[in-house]
Amino acid sequence: MLADVVNEMEPGFNPDRFLPYVMMHEFEAMLFSDCEAFAQAIDRPDLAVSFQQIRDRFDTPEDINDSPTTAPSKRIEALLPGYQKPLIGPAVATEIGLRVIRAECLHFAEWLARLEHAALQ
């Protein structure tokens, strides 16, 4: 990816400042970082156990994705009909908090650390 971007950029482009993040699967995977907070955020505490059962089958929330039919958003929609990705997802992530998401989603955390390091340069 970096080579492709460098080829398309003007001379003087600093590739050290290009820090892409490619999410392994879907944003919704991060919502499984704290299943209790997830359920509370959507005012459905009864779903906490179901969310946790999904989470427990994978090493990390970022790994939740077996196929297009069992992607994180599809799992959520099965438990929460009417799930609205652009509205509910960010609200849940806010409730869970960045500290918890970073602790559970190491690929994402590594990218954030690279951004933070670059900001100090």
C-alpha positions as CSV (number, residue, x, y, z in Angstrom):
1,M,0.0,0.0,0.0
2,L,2.8,2.4,0.9
3,A,4.5,1.9,-2.4
4,D,1.3,2.6,-4.3
5,V,0.7,5.8,-2.4
6,V,4.3,7.0,-2.8
7,N,4.0,6.4,-6.6
8,E,0.9,8.6,-6.8
9,M,2.2,11.4,-4.6
10,E,4.1,14.6,-5.6
11,P,7.8,14.8,-5.0
12,G,8.5,15.8,-1.5
13,F,5.9,13.4,-0.1
14,N,7.2,12.0,3.2
15,P,6.2,8.3,3.4
16,D,7.1,8.3,7.1
17,R,4.0,10.4,7.7
18,F,1.7,8.0,5.9
19,L,0.3,5.7,8.7
20,P,-2.7,3.8,7.3
21,Y,-5.0,1.7,9.3
22,V,-6.6,-1.3,7.7
23,M,-9.3,-2.7,9.9
24,M,-9.1,-6.5,9.9
25,H,-12.9,-6.9,9.5
26,E,-15.6,-4.5,10.6
27,F,-15.8,-1.6,13.0
28,E,-18.5,-3.5,15.0
29,A,-15.9,-6.1,16.1
30,M,-14.5,-3.4,18.4
31,L,-17.9,-3.2,20.1
32,F,-17.3,-6.6,21.6
33,S,-14.4,-5.2,23.6
34,D,-16.8,-4.8,26.6
35,C,-20.0,-6.7,26.2
36,E,-21.6,-5.4,29.4
37,A,-21.0,-1.8,28.3
38,F,-22.2,-2.6,24.8
39,A,-25.5,-4.0,26.2
40,Q,-25.9,-1.1,28.6
41,A,-25.2,1.5,25.9
42,I,-28.1,0.2,23.8
43,D,-30.4,-0.1,26.8
44,R,-30.5,-3.9,26.4
45,P,-28.7,-5.4,29.4
46,D,-30.4,-8.7,28.5
47,L,-28.1,-9.0,25.5
48,A,-24.8,-8.9,27.5
49,V,-24.6,-12.6,27.8
50,S,-25.2,-13.2,24.1
51,F,-22.6,-10.6,23.2
52,Q,-20.1,-12.2,25.6
53,Q,-20.8,-15.7,24.1
54,I,-19.9,-14.4,20.7
55,R,-16.8,-12.6,22.0
56,D,-15.6,-15.7,23.9
57,R,-15.3,-17.7,20.7
58,F,-12.5,-15.5,19.4
59,D,-9.0,-14.6,20.7
60,T,-9.7,-10.9,20.3
61,P,-12.7,-8.8,19.2
62,E,-10.8,-8.0,16.0
63,D,-10.9,-11.7,15.1
64,I,-14.7,-11.9,15.0
65,N,-15.6,-12.7,11.5
66,D,-16.2,-16.2,10.0
67,S,-17.9,-15.2,6.8
68,P,-20.0,-12.4,5.3
69,T,-23.1,-13.9,7.0
70,T,-21.4,-14.0,10.4
71,A,-19.6,-10.7,10.3
72,P,-19.8,-8.6,13.5
73,S,-22.6,-6.4,12.2
74,K,-24.6,-9.5,11.1
75,R,-24.3,-11.0,14.6
76,I,-25.4,-7.8,16.1
77,E,-28.4,-7.5,13.7
78,A,-29.4,-11.0,14.6
79,L,-29.7,-10.1,18.3
80,L,-30.8,-6.5,17.7
81,P,-33.1,-6.1,14.7
82,G,-33.0,-2.6,13.4
83,Y,-29.4,-2.1,14.4
84,Q,-28.3,1.2,12.7
85,K,-24.6,1.1,12.2
86,P,-23.9,4.8,11.8
87,L,-26.0,5.8,14.9
88,I,-25.6,3.0,17.4
89,G,-22.0,1.9,16.7
90,P,-20.3,5.2,17.6
91,A,-22.5,5.6,20.7
92,V,-21.5,2.2,21.9
93,A,-17.8,2.8,21.2
94,T,-18.0,6.0,23.2
95,E,-19.6,4.1,26.1
96,I,-17.0,1.4,26.0
97,G,-14.2,4.0,25.8
98,L,-10.9,4.1,23.9
99,R,-8.9,2.7,26.9
100,V,-10.8,-0.6,26.9
101,I,-10.9,-0.9,23.1
102,R,-7.2,-0.4,22.9
103,A,-6.7,-3.1,25.6
104,E,-8.8,-5.6,23.7
105,C,-8.0,-4.7,20.0
106,L,-4.2,-4.8,19.8
107,H,-4.0,-4.2,16.0
108,F,-5.9,-1.0,16.5
109,A,-3.9,-0.1,19.6
110,E,-0.6,-0.5,17.7
111,W,-1.8,1.9,15.0
112,L,-2.9,4.5,17.6
113,A,0.5,4.2,19.2
114,R,2.2,4.8,15.8
115,L,0.0,7.9,15.4
116,E,0.8,9.2,18.9
117,H,4.5,8.6,18.3
118,A,4.4,10.4,14.9
119,A,2.6,13.4,16.6
120,L,5.6,13.8,18.9
121,Q,8.1,13.9,16.1
